[in-house]
Amino acid sequence: MIPAYICILTILKKDSASTKHYIFMILSFITKKPYRKRLLFSAGFSLVEALVAMGIFTVIGIAVMTFFSDIFSFSKSAQGQLQIQQELQVLTRRMSAELRAASQSSVGSYALATTSSSTLSFYVDTDNDGVKERIRYFLQGTELKKGTLKPTGSPLAYTGSETTRSMVKNVQATTTPLFSYYDTNYAGTTTPLTQPVTVSSVRLVKITIVVDDNALIPPPAIIGTTQISLRTIKDNL
């Protein structure tokens, strides 16, 4: 960045009388000396006074630029927060719809396959072709991913590699697990089942996703949460 005093000195070298006029008036205001139409470094203003004035202009310029930079950063951060919030809403709605439709697999396995604090897998027909896919939501580092495995062969078997995709990044570990599980005794404030969870005991799943791209600075983390009762195996929920 070019210092303000160099810019002003450059301007003064030009032949614009009006430009010099306004600059001399500003210098007069700062130094409390009367304005005279004479050269910058004549008796009207000393070199020190001129440099002090230039320094003040520089400080003011930096302050103004910092102010607008902060506004831009805040606006960008707010837009990012809103986008994450919208993504979490879409994700939790999708996970809820899939879990509510979970049922026995195409080979007769129980509707839920894995029920850990960071991994949840179950069977559901996501593409309405009469065959149940195995859906797996799992946390890999700070990224929540979704894996899909379609049974193949005759007879059908869930073998081979699943296709995976990233669902949301910057997921933070907290005292509340990503997946919590409850049995038929759930009453709203019931303590979740302890790990390892017996899949046949689960009647309700609570999902809590905490997203924060930098936990050390504001803004605070965004939390997406939902709870889903399993329609096909629920008892009293």
Order of alpha helices (4+ residues) and beta strands (2+ residues): alpha-alpha-alpha-beta-beta-beta-beta-beta-beta-beta-beta
